[in-house]
């Protein structure tokens, strides 16, 4: 074999090896980009109250991050709405499972996690948004109205977070939705804020209880959001007043809260624990 042929073959071999290396680097880079874009791939998230508003927005964001979803909704008559949420979630290339019922019943909270177990083999994340609002002075509250808010805001939170504490996999995330009203005073909101206030204490104490398992527990306290939940309790005048309270001069939207949910449920949220995060544009501060 002549020296010229040998040099040509060596050059060809080096070129081929360089090409393989380039492919390997490109593949590694693509994998890293995929992991960064979908940091919850392989995780399972439960979202309560997922039929619309905050629940829908957070479910879609978790799907974008790669998580498979269990979508909870309260009443059978809202099935069409939660199916819309499911379609948006599935469009992100992940799986969904639906479950309905009143989370004020501990058996329903167990059923939600049972579905995660039977469908996916377990759950890693809980985002609890379920709740209800009635705005009126304390003196005008009927017993049944108080019981409704106690059930929908306090019992649902306790039973769902208790089940999460028992059954989330190690390294999991619990995010509960409270209210910025716990940082201020607003006429007509005593019972609503009072029945949402335990969210903050559950989060603080459970963070201590679950810390050894790498599970974080946090409470997001949004300000008034421009959605049907807020407007159902307000008049045009009270809406304008609430709007003026924020330095930005506007109501919030789910899009303002989504990045916080993404941070708390993602890998970068591991050092945020036991906190109440007031996300309200300066509407109220504490």
Backbone bond lengths (Angstrom), bond angles and torsions (degrees), N, CA, C in turn:
res aa  C-N    CA-C-N  psi(-1)  N-CA   C-N-CA  omega(-1)  CA-C   N-CA-C  phi
1 X - - - 1.474 - - 1.528 107.91 -
2 X 1.331 116.40 128.98 1.451 119.99 -178.12 1.512 110.19 -74.05
3 X 1.332 114.95 158.52 1.474 119.63 179.18 1.521 110.83 -62.94
4 X 1.342 117.07 -33.57 1.454 120.47 -179.21 1.526 111.39 -65.60
5 X 1.369 115.86 -42.35 1.471 120.10 178.65 1.514 110.11 -65.15
6 X 1.347 116.50 -42.63 1.461 121.00 -178.93 1.523 110.98 -61.05
7 X 1.304 116.30 -43.29 1.469 119.60 179.42 1.527 111.13 -65.15
8 X 1.335 115.62 -37.82 1.472 119.30 178.98 1.526 110.82 -63.76
9 X 1.362 116.50 -42.71 1.472 120.15 -179.50 1.527 110.90 -66.64
10 X 1.345 115.47 -39.33 1.466 117.82 178.28 1.527 111.43 -63.00
11 X 1.324 115.91 -41.60 1.466 120.25 178.98 1.521 111.24 -62.07
12 X 1.351 114.64 -41.18 1.464 119.15 178.67 1.523 110.97 -63.26
13 X 1.367 116.64 -42.63 1.458 121.39 -179.72 1.521 110.72 -63.97
14 X 1.348 116.49 -45.71 1.460 119.65 -179.90 1.529 111.32 -61.81
15 X 1.324 115.13 -38.83 1.468 119.69 178.69 1.517 111.13 -63.29
16 X 1.350 115.18 -43.02 1.471 119.45 179.50 1.517 110.64 -63.78
17 X 1.344 116.85 -44.39 1.467 120.51 179.58 1.516 110.86 -63.29
18 X 1.310 116.61 -39.17 1.462 119.90 178.05 1.513 110.88 -63.03
19 X 1.353 115.10 -39.26 1.457 119.27 178.09 1.511 112.08 -63.36
20 X 1.364 115.83 -41.78 1.465 120.11 177.84 1.516 109.99 -61.69
21 X 1.348 115.66 -42.69 1.459 119.34 178.97 1.512 111.97 -62.27
22 X 1.344 116.00 -39.78 1.457 119.76 179.57 1.518 110.88 -64.61
23 X 1.348 115.69 -40.47 1.470 119.81 178.10 1.521 110.19 -63.75
24 X 1.356 116.21 -41.96 1.461 120.18 -179.33 1.515 110.80 -63.90
25 X 1.336 116.69 -42.77 1.464 120.11 178.76 1.515 110.65 -65.07
26 X 1.338 116.71 -42.82 1.462 120.47 179.08 1.515 110.64 -62.87
27 X 1.351 116.13 -42.12 1.460 120.01 179.27 1.517 111.08 -63.81
28 X 1.337 116.47 -42.96 1.459 120.86 178.43 1.513 110.99 -63.02
29 X 1.332 115.65 -41.92 1.457 120.46 179.25 1.523 111.12 -63.72
30 X 1.354 115.93 -42.39 1.469 119.81 179.09 1.518 110.77 -63.96
31 X 1.355 116.37 -39.86 1.457 119.95 179.04 1.512 110.92 -63.60
32 X 1.325 116.39 -41.35 1.461 120.66 178.85 1.518 110.74 -64.08
33 X 1.332 115.98 -39.97 1.460 119.35 178.45 1.518 111.07 -65.76
34 X 1.332 116.56 -41.25 1.461 120.48 178.13 1.518 110.65 -61.97
35 X 1.343 116.28 -43.27 1.461 120.53 -179.60 1.525 110.61 -63.99
36 X 1.331 116.72 -39.32 1.460 120.49 179.08 1.517 111.18 -67.64
37 X 1.337 116.15 -38.20 1.462 120.18 -178.63 1.518 112.07 -74.83
38 X 1.327 117.76 -29.71 1.465 122.02 -177.60 1.535 109.12 -129.38
39 X 1.328 116.32 68.50 1.466 119.81 -174.20 1.520 114.08 -69.76
40 X 1.337 117.57 -12.94 1.459 120.13 179.65 1.528 112.02 -103.12
41 X 1.315 117.43 14.69 1.455 120.07 177.07 1.528 109.78 -58.14
42 X 1.325 116.00 130.61 1.455 121.29 -177.21 1.507 113.91 89.54
43 X 1.342 117.62 -7.21 1.461 121.99 178.29 1.528 110.40 -94.26
44 X 1.326 115.27 160.27 1.467 121.99 178.44 1.527 108.23 -123.53
45 X 1.320 115.65 127.36 1.460 121.15 -178.65 1.525 110.58 -118.13
46 X 1.321 115.53 139.90 1.463 123.27 173.17 1.521 107.49 -106.95
47 X 1.328 117.18 128.71 1.460 122.07 175.48 1.519 107.85 -122.17
48 X 1.324 116.40 120.55 1.463 119.99 177.35 1.524 109.07 -92.07
49 X 1.336 115.24 152.73 1.455 119.23 -177.00 1.512 112.09 61.67
50 X 1.339 116.17 42.84 1.463 120.96 -169.20 1.521 113.84 -89.07
51 X 1.302 119.14 5.31 1.470 119.17 -172.60 1.526 112.85 -72.20
52 X 1.348 117.96 -29.04 1.468 119.51 -178.31 1.525 109.66 -162.06
53 X 1.329 115.95 -172.07 1.457 123.10 173.75 1.532 112.17 50.06
54 X 1.342 116.76 -132.22 1.459 119.87 -176.01 1.523 112.35 -61.20
55 X 1.320 117.26 -44.59 1.458 119.93 -177.92 1.516 112.39 -56.61
56 X 1.313 117.03 -43.48 1.468 120.56 179.19 1.520 110.73 -65.09
57 X 1.321 117.09 -45.85 1.465 120.18 -177.46 1.521 111.52 -60.70
58 X 1.316 116.81 -42.23 1.459 119.71 -177.48 1.528 111.05 -73.30
59 X 1.320 117.07 -34.95 1.466 120.12 177.30 1.520 110.64 -62.75
60 X 1.324 117.01 -43.45 1.467 120.39 179.98 1.528 110.35 -65.19
61 X 1.325 117.42 -39.57 1.456 119.84 179.10 1.526 111.01 -65.22
62 X 1.314 117.86 -43.40 1.464 120.60 178.33 1.530 110.57 -62.41
63 X 1.337 116.28 -36.25 1.468 119.73 176.40 1.525 110.81 -65.37
64 X 1.323 116.73 -41.63 1.474 119.83 177.19 1.522 111.13 -60.02
65 X 1.323 115.47 -32.08 1.459 120.49 179.71 1.530 111.74 -81.26
66 X 1.339 116.64 -4.07 1.456 120.49 172.28 1.512 116.55 106.33
67 X 1.322 118.99 -0.87 1.464 121.03 -176.89 1.527 111.45 -79.21
68 X 1.330 116.24 143.11 1.454 121.15 165.74 1.529 107.92 -78.27
69 X 1.341 116.27 152.60 1.459 119.92 -169.23 1.523 113.97 -123.40
70 X 1.328 115.05 142.25 1.465 122.85 160.10 1.521 105.94 -107.91
71 X 1.316 116.76 120.22 1.460 122.61 -176.63 1.519 109.35 -106.13
72 X 1.329 116.44 116.28 1.463 120.95 178.08 1.523 109.82 -97.64
73 X 1.327 115.45 141.93 1.458 121.54 171.52 1.520 107.78 -139.50
74 X 1.331 116.53 156.65 1.457 120.62 -168.66 1.523 112.89 -82.47
75 X 1.324 116.76 -53.42 1.465 120.75 -169.05 1.526 111.80 -115.59
76 X 1.323 115.21 145.37 1.466 120.57 -178.39 1.524 111.93 -60.28
77 X 1.335 116.91 -31.98 1.464 119.29 -177.19 1.524 113.04 -70.57
78 X 1.323 118.12 -9.03 1.473 120.38 176.73 1.529 112.05 -100.99
79 X 1.327 116.58 16.41 1.465 120.31 -179.17 1.518 111.90 -56.66
80 X 1.333 117.62 -41.66 1.471 120.09 -177.69 1.524 110.85 -60.13
81 X 1.329 117.22 -36.80 1.465 119.95 -179.82 1.524 111.48 -68.93
82 X 1.332 116.38 -44.18 1.469 117.53 -179.23 1.524 110.63 -69.60
83 X 1.328 117.38 -27.37 1.459 119.24 174.53 1.533 110.91 -66.61
84 X 1.340 117.22 -32.43 1.462 120.15 173.72 1.531 110.06 -64.03
85 X 1.331 115.58 -43.23 1.466 119.13 175.98 1.521 110.41 -59.62
86 X 1.332 116.22 -44.83 1.465 120.45 -178.93 1.528 111.08 -60.44
87 X 1.316 117.13 -39.09 1.464 120.12 179.48 1.531 110.87 -64.70
88 X 1.338 116.77 -40.33 1.460 120.22 177.73 1.523 111.11 -65.06
89 X 1.311 115.90 -38.80 1.462 120.91 178.81 1.524 110.62 -66.75
90 X 1.318 116.52 -46.54 1.461 120.78 -178.54 1.522 111.72 -64.56
91 X 1.325 116.90 -28.22 1.465 120.47 177.42 1.528 111.69 -63.91
92 X 1.329 116.93 -17.56 1.461 121.31 176.86 1.528 111.76 -88.12
93 X 1.347 116.47 3.61 1.454 120.32 174.43 1.517 115.04 85.08
94 X 1.331 117.44 21.42 1.463 120.49 178.71 1.526 109.44 -119.74
95 X 1.324 115.25 173.76 1.458 121.15 -176.53 1.534 110.95 -97.85
96 X 1.343 115.54 155.55 1.455 120.74 177.53 1.526 110.38 -133.12
97 X 1.323 114.72 153.79 1.459 122.53 170.82 1.525 106.66 -139.79
98 X 1.327 117.26 139.39 1.464 122.17 -175.04 1.521 110.68 -111.11
99 X 1.347 114.93 143.26 1.462 120.47 177.04 1.526 108.23 -148.38
100 X 1.334 116.69 139.69 1.458 120.57 -177.61 1.518 110.98 -122.06
101 X 1.325 115.03 162.91 1.453 120.67 175.21 1.515 112.59 140.42
102 X 1.322 115.46 167.77 1.458 123.54 -179.59 1.526 109.20 -85.00
103 X 1.310 116.79 112.11 1.460 120.94 -178.03 1.529 112.42 -70.35
104 X 1.328 117.20 -6.22 1.450 120.22 170.65 1.516 112.20 -70.65
105 X 1.308 116.21 -8.29 1.463 123.33 173.90 1.525 107.30 -100.36
106 X 1.327 118.20 118.50 1.471 118.75 -177.13 1.520 113.33 -59.76
107 X 1.344 117.89 -26.08 1.462 120.17 178.27 1.525 110.99 -65.82
108 X 1.339 117.49 -32.99 1.467 120.68 178.08 1.526 110.05 -70.45
109 X 1.333 116.79 -41.88 1.463 119.37 176.85 1.528 110.51 -59.07
110 X 1.329 116.92 -40.55 1.466 119.85 177.14 1.512 110.68 -64.89
111 X 1.337 117.17 -39.33 1.468 121.23 -178.47 1.523 111.53 -63.80
112 X 1.323 117.20 -35.23 1.469 120.61 178.25 1.527 110.10 -61.19
113 X 1.316 116.45 -46.46 1.464 120.10 -179.67 1.527 111.55 -74.25
114 X 1.332 116.36 -31.01 1.468 119.19 174.29 1.523 110.43 -59.90
115 X 1.337 116.28 -40.75 1.459 120.39 -179.60 1.532 110.28 -65.35
116 X 1.332 116.95 -40.94 1.462 119.44 176.35 1.524 110.75 -61.10
117 X 1.324 116.58 -40.04 1.464 120.21 179.42 1.522 111.59 -65.47
118 X 1.341 116.02 -47.74 1.466 119.54 -174.58 1.526 112.22 -72.73
119 X 1.329 117.39 -29.68 1.462 120.86 -177.07 1.519 112.38 -87.97
120 X 1.321 116.46 -42.28 1.460 120.25 -172.11 1.527 114.16 -121.45
121 X 1.313 117.09 -9.00 1.461 119.10 -177.67 1.508 114.72 91.18
122 X 1.343 117.81 7.89 1.455 120.99 178.32 1.513 111.78 144.65
123 X 1.328 116.08 -177.01 1.469 121.52 -179.51 1.517 109.60 -139.07
124 X 1.336 115.13 151.62 1.465 122.47 -178.90 1.515 113.48 -118.05
125 X 1.320 116.98 -24.36 1.464 121.58 -170.86 1.523 109.43 -137.30
126 X 1.333 116.00 137.20 1.453 121.98 168.78 1.520 108.67 -122.69
127 X 1.336 116.73 125.90 1.461 122.23 168.88 1.525 106.10 -117.50
128 X 1.319 115.45 111.04 1.464 121.23 -172.85 1.526 109.70 -103.77
129 X 1.336 116.32 108.68 1.469 120.81 -178.96 1.521 113.02 -113.40
130 X 1.325 117.97 -9.93 1.466 120.50 -173.86 1.529 111.18 -58.66
131 X 1.323 116.22 139.58 1.460 120.96 179.17 1.516 110.65 178.26
132 X 1.331 115.30 176.26 1.469 121.02 -178.91 1.515 108.99 -145.00
133 X 1.339 115.54 160.42 1.460 120.33 -177.98 1.522 110.16 -135.73
134 X 1.311 116.16 135.31 1.465 124.31 167.86 1.517 105.66 -135.39
135 X 1.317 116.94 125.68 1.456 121.00 -178.49 1.525 109.64 -110.66
136 X 1.307 115.51 113.32 1.460 121.41 173.96 1.521 108.65 -169.63
137 X 1.331 118.89 160.11 1.457 120.46 178.81 1.526 111.58 -61.64
138 X 1.327 116.19 150.89 1.468 121.17 -179.90 1.527 110.77 -54.63
139 X 1.339 117.12 -41.62 1.463 120.54 -176.35 1.520 112.46 -61.60
140 X 1.327 117.31 -20.99 1.461 120.92 -177.23 1.523 113.27 -99.03
141 X 1.331 117.37 -1.21 1.454 120.26 -177.81 1.527 110.51 -73.55
142 X 1.326 115.61 128.60 1.467 120.69 171.33 1.526 108.64 -80.66
143 X 1.332 115.26 157.10 1.465 119.64 -179.62 1.521 111.48 -57.10
144 X 1.329 116.52 -42.74 1.461 119.47 -177.05 1.529 111.90 -68.36
145 X 1.347 117.53 -28.90 1.458 120.20 176.90 1.538 110.60 -70.85
146 X 1.337 115.44 -40.63 1.452 118.86 175.98 1.524 110.55 -62.29
147 X 1.321 116.59 -43.81 1.470 120.24 179.74 1.522 111.25 -62.00
148 X 1.329 116.79 -36.15 1.464 119.95 179.52 1.528 110.60 -63.16
149 X 1.342 117.22 -48.33 1.460 119.35 -178.82 1.522 111.21 -69.75
150 X 1.323 117.02 -35.31 1.462 119.72 176.06 1.527 110.00 -61.54
151 X 1.321 116.12 -40.68 1.467 120.24 178.38 1.521 111.71 -69.88
152 X 1.338 116.55 -53.33 1.461 120.78 -170.06 1.528 113.25 -73.18
153 X 1.335 116.92 -27.33 1.462 119.54 -177.18 1.531 113.69 -103.83
154 X 1.324 117.17 -36.83 1.470 119.76 -175.03 1.518 112.16 -99.43
155 X 1.324 117.43 -53.83 1.472 118.87 -177.78 1.523 111.55 -63.45
156 X 1.330 116.45 -42.76 1.472 118.07 -179.31 1.529 110.71 -60.07
157 X 1.329 115.74 -39.50 1.463 119.99 -179.99 1.520 110.79 -66.16
158 X 1.329 116.56 -46.38 1.459 119.60 -178.68 1.520 111.78 -62.71
159 X 1.323 117.47 -50.54 1.467 119.67 -175.64 1.526 111.80 -65.39
160 X 1.337 116.52 -38.58 1.457 119.34 -178.16 1.531 110.98 -71.97
161 X 1.339 116.56 -43.17 1.460 119.22 179.32 1.528 110.95 -70.04
162 X 1.329 117.63 -33.34 1.468 119.52 175.68 1.518 110.55 -62.64
163 X 1.330 116.28 -43.71 1.462 119.57 179.58 1.525 110.58 -65.12
164 X 1.334 116.11 -38.05 1.466 119.62 176.99 1.525 110.72 -62.80
165 X 1.325 116.86 -41.52 1.467 120.54 179.30 1.522 111.33 -61.84
166 X 1.295 116.23 -33.26 1.460 120.69 -178.78 1.525 112.34 -80.63
167 X 1.348 117.37 -30.08 1.458 117.62 -163.13 1.527 116.42 -126.93
168 X 1.332 118.84 -11.94 1.463 117.72 175.38 1.522 109.98 -64.58
169 X 1.329 115.23 146.88 1.460 119.73 175.88 1.530 110.04 -70.62
170 X 1.326 115.64 154.65 1.459 120.97 177.97 1.530 109.88 -55.22
171 X 1.326 115.71 143.79 1.458 120.53 -177.39 1.513 112.88 83.35
172 X 1.322 116.77 11.57 1.458 121.04 -175.04 1.518 113.32 -79.26
173 X 1.343 114.29 -179.04 1.457 122.06 -177.95 1.531 109.39 -135.72
174 X 1.325 116.06 134.45 1.465 122.55 171.27 1.516 107.47 -120.32
175 X 1.329 115.90 124.22 1.462 122.04 176.12 1.525 107.40 -127.00
176 X 1.323 116.73 118.86 1.458 121.36 178.12 1.525 109.09 -111.19
177 X 1.317 115.94 146.07 1.461 120.97 -178.34 1.521 109.46 -100.04
178 X 1.333 115.74 117.62 1.456 121.72 177.37 1.514 110.56 -103.74
179 X 1.334 117.06 -134.34 1.458 121.45 179.99 1.521 110.18 -156.08
180 X 1.326 116.41 144.28 1.458 121.20 175.92 1.525 112.17 -68.53
181 X 1.321 117.97 -12.68 1.462 120.61 179.77 1.517 112.78 -64.10
182 X 1.323 117.89 -16.48 1.456 119.74 175.42 1.522 111.49 -72.49
183 X 1.323 117.67 -7.66 1.462 121.89 177.40 1.523 112.20 -100.73
184 X 1.308 117.87 0.44 1.459 120.35 -177.43 1.514 111.05 -154.34
185 X 1.309 116.23 -170.38 1.461 121.75 -179.42 1.519 109.25 -129.11
186 X 1.320 116.00 131.55 1.463 121.12 179.84 1.521 108.66 -140.24
187 X 1.315 118.85 125.44 1.464 121.04 -179.80 1.525 111.37 -56.15
188 X 1.320 114.99 135.46 1.460 120.61 177.66 1.507 114.35 91.21
189 X 1.326 117.34 -7.44 1.461 119.81 -175.14 1.526 113.76 -110.80
190 X 1.322 117.55 11.60 1.466 119.62 -176.27 1.521 111.80 -59.80
191 X 1.317 117.59 -46.02 1.466 120.20 -175.16 1.527 110.28 -74.66
192 X 1.327 117.12 -39.74 1.462 119.10 176.64 1.529 110.22 -60.94
193 X 1.336 116.86 -53.29 1.466 119.78 -178.69 1.523 111.06 -64.31
194 X 1.333 116.39 -37.43 1.461 119.71 -179.66 1.510 113.29 -64.65
195 X 1.326 116.94 -36.16 1.470 119.47 179.92 1.529 112.11 -84.03
196 X 1.342 117.34 -14.57 1.466 120.84 173.53 1.531 112.19 -90.91
197 X 1.318 117.32 -21.43 1.463 121.15 -176.30 1.528 113.68 -56.39
198 X 1.340 120.38 -36.37 1.465 119.21 179.56 1.526 114.12 -58.64
199 X 1.323 117.94 -21.46 1.469 120.05 178.27 1.525 110.04 -54.98
200 X 1.335 115.93 -41.65 1.457 120.18 -177.87 1.525 110.95 -65.81
201 X 1.316 117.07 -44.67 1.463 119.68 -178.65 1.524 112.12 -70.14
202 X 1.327 116.69 -40.95 1.472 118.97 175.29 1.529 109.79 -55.65
203 X 1.328 116.52 -43.86 1.463 120.60 -176.33 1.526 111.14 -65.93
204 X 1.322 117.11 -45.50 1.469 120.08 -178.10 1.523 111.60 -61.85
205 X 1.347 116.00 -46.98 1.460 119.40 -175.02 1.526 112.13 -74.80
206 X 1.324 116.68 -39.33 1.463 119.66 -179.62 1.521 111.88 -66.94
207 X 1.336 116.95 -30.18 1.466 119.28 176.29 1.524 110.33 -58.27
208 X 1.328 116.66 -38.88 1.464 120.75 176.74 1.531 110.87 -68.71
209 X 1.308 115.79 -42.06 1.463 120.02 -176.01 1.522 112.63 -66.92
210 X 1.332 116.81 -33.50 1.460 120.68 -172.49 1.523 113.48 -105.20
211 X 1.321 116.86 -1.61 1.453 120.11 -174.47 1.515 114.21 -58.17
212 X 1.332 117.54 -36.21 1.466 120.00 -178.45 1.521 112.30 -64.96
213 X 1.326 116.74 -19.62 1.464 120.62 178.49 1.526 111.99 -94.97
214 X 1.317 117.19 3.88 1.456 120.40 179.47 1.514 113.61 75.41
215 X 1.334 117.55 16.02 1.466 121.74 179.07 1.529 108.35 -93.65
216 X 1.329 116.86 126.20 1.457 120.92 176.31 1.527 109.76 -97.66
217 X 1.335 115.12 149.64 1.461 121.99 -179.05 1.520 107.99 -134.74
218 X 1.319 116.68 119.52 1.461 121.11 -178.59 1.524 111.22 -138.33
219 X 1.322 114.43 159.76 1.460 122.95 -178.86 1.521 108.42 -122.96
220 X 1.323 116.70 123.95 1.464 121.29 172.58 1.522 107.88 -96.95
221 X 1.338 115.11 129.83 1.467 120.41 -179.05 1.524 108.94 -114.52
222 X 1.330 117.75 88.55 1.468 119.57 -177.42 1.524 111.57 -72.08
223 X 1.323 114.33 155.92 1.452 120.02 166.85 1.516 109.66 -83.75
224 X 1.339 118.02 -170.77 1.469 120.73 -179.18 1.526 110.95 -63.65
225 X 1.317 114.72 128.74 1.460 120.87 -179.46 1.525 109.91 -108.44
226 X 1.291 115.23 144.01 1.468 121.66 -177.72 1.525 109.29 -79.32
227 X 1.335 115.19 75.29 1.464 120.67 -179.59 1.524 109.73 -145.52
228 X 1.327 118.16 170.58 1.467 120.56 -176.56 1.523 113.81 -60.03
229 X 1.337 118.83 -30.84 1.462 121.16 179.42 1.527 110.23 -60.33
230 X 1.326 117.20 -47.47 1.466 121.20 179.12 1.519 111.37 -67.56
231 X 1.314 117.05 -48.57 1.463 120.51 -173.51 1.529 112.46 -68.41
232 X 1.323 117.32 -21.78 1.470 119.22 -179.97 1.518 112.42 -63.51
233 X 1.336 117.32 -23.33 1.465 121.00 -177.50 1.527 112.82 -105.74
234 X 1.329 117.68 0.35 1.459 120.43 -170.41 1.526 112.83 -118.11
235 X 1.325 114.36 159.73 1.456 122.66 170.72 1.526 107.97 -103.31
236 X 1.311 118.55 166.89 1.473 119.34 175.34 1.526 112.27 -56.86
237 X 1.325 116.81 -35.66 1.461 120.72 -178.72 1.536 111.12 -69.12
238 X 1.329 116.51 -46.29 1.465 119.17 -179.52 1.533 111.01 -68.84
239 X 1.322 116.90 -31.31 1.467 120.15 175.98 1.519 110.44 -65.20
240 X 1.315 116.65 -42.85 1.468 120.35 178.87 1.526 110.53 -63.69
241 X 1.333 116.82 -40.12 1.461 120.81 179.23 1.529 111.04 -62.77
242 X 1.343 116.50 -46.59 1.464 120.60 179.45 1.523 110.94 -62.87
243 X 1.313 116.47 -36.42 1.457 120.92 179.48 1.519 111.13 -63.66
244 X 1.332 116.49 -39.74 1.463 120.71 -178.24 1.526 112.44 -71.20
245 X 1.330 118.01 -21.00 1.460 120.40 -177.81 1.528 112.85 -68.69
246 X 1.316 117.67 -27.88 1.463 120.60 179.71 1.531 109.69 -81.34
247 X 1.330 118.43 135.94 1.470 120.15 178.33 1.532 113.27 -55.41
248 X 1.327 116.46 -30.03 1.465 120.10 179.99 1.520 112.26 -76.70
249 X 1.337 116.75 -13.38 1.465 120.32 178.38 1.508 114.14 70.89
250 X 1.324 117.48 29.03 1.456 120.02 177.84 1.518 110.14 -146.28
251 X 1.329 116.05 160.68 1.455 121.42 169.82 1.519 109.43 -76.38
252 X 1.304 115.54 159.00 1.452 119.37 175.39 1.515 111.69 -80.38
253 X 1.313 115.29 174.66 1.461 122.60 173.26 1.523 108.22 -135.34
254 X 1.317 115.76 166.50 1.465 119.15 175.67 1.532 111.24 -57.69
255 X 1.328 116.31 -33.58 1.464 120.25 -179.07 1.525 111.84 -61.59
256 X 1.336 117.42 -24.63 1.458 120.76 177.02 1.527 111.85 -73.97
257 X 1.319 117.29 -25.07 1.460 121.86 -176.19 1.530 111.27 -96.00
258 X 1.314 116.85 -28.21 1.470 121.33 -175.78 1.532 113.07 -51.65
259 X 1.348 120.16 -45.67 1.468 118.52 -179.06 1.527 113.32 -61.30
260 X 1.326 117.01 -30.73 1.461 120.28 179.30 1.527 109.77 -70.72
261 X 1.337 116.46 -42.91 1.464 120.43 175.94 1.523 110.00 -60.17
262 X 1.325 116.40 -42.99 1.467 120.37 -179.99 1.525 110.97 -60.88
263 X 1.325 117.03 -42.68 1.464 120.45 179.57 1.521 111.45 -65.54
264 X 1.316 116.66 -46.37 1.462 120.14 -175.84 1.522 112.46 -66.87
265 X 1.319 117.61 -30.67 1.465 120.35 -178.15 1.520 112.58 -92.39
266 X 1.318 117.35 -13.92 1.457 120.68 -177.72 1.520 113.08 -90.15
267 X 1.322 116.85 175.72 1.469 121.26 -178.26 1.524 113.15 -58.70
268 X 1.347 116.73 -33.40 1.464 119.40 -176.83 1.529 112.37 -73.23
269 X 1.336 117.68 -7.62 1.465 120.78 -179.87 1.510 114.66 -90.16
270 X 1.320 118.10 7.59 1.462 120.80 -173.31 1.525 113.36 -63.91
271 X 1.338 118.49 -24.06 1.456 121.47 -175.90 1.528 111.80 -99.93
272 X 1.331 116.62 4.94 1.471 121.15 175.66 1.518 106.78 -104.25
273 X 1.314 117.06 113.47 1.462 119.27 -170.99 1.523 110.59 -151.81
274 X 1.326 116.23 137.93 1.452 121.81 177.30 1.514 114.29 71.53
275 X 1.329 116.98 20.91 1.461 120.72 -172.45 1.528 112.39 -105.21
276 X 1.335 114.17 153.80 1.457 121.35 164.31 1.513 107.26 -108.96
277 X 1.322 116.22 119.12 1.460 121.71 -177.79 1.524 109.08 -105.25
278 X 1.329 115.81 112.18 1.460 121.13 178.65 1.526 108.41 -83.42
279 X 1.314 115.45 109.23 1.467 121.65 -177.43 1.523 106.36 -114.40
280 X 1.337 115.09 91.54 1.476 118.37 -170.18 1.519 114.21 -148.69
281 X 1.327 117.87 13.31 1.458 119.78 178.06 1.514 114.33 66.14
282 X 1.352 116.72 19.88 1.453 119.96 -178.00 1.520 114.14 86.76
283 X 1.329 116.71 9.72 1.472 122.41 179.36 1.528 110.52 -55.38
284 X 1.311 117.14 -47.33 1.460 123.78 172.69 1.517 107.81 -140.45
285 X 1.306 117.13 146.08 1.456 120.85 178.45 1.526 109.91 -131.30
286 X 1.335 114.51 157.67 1.461 118.52 178.30 1.520 109.83 -148.46
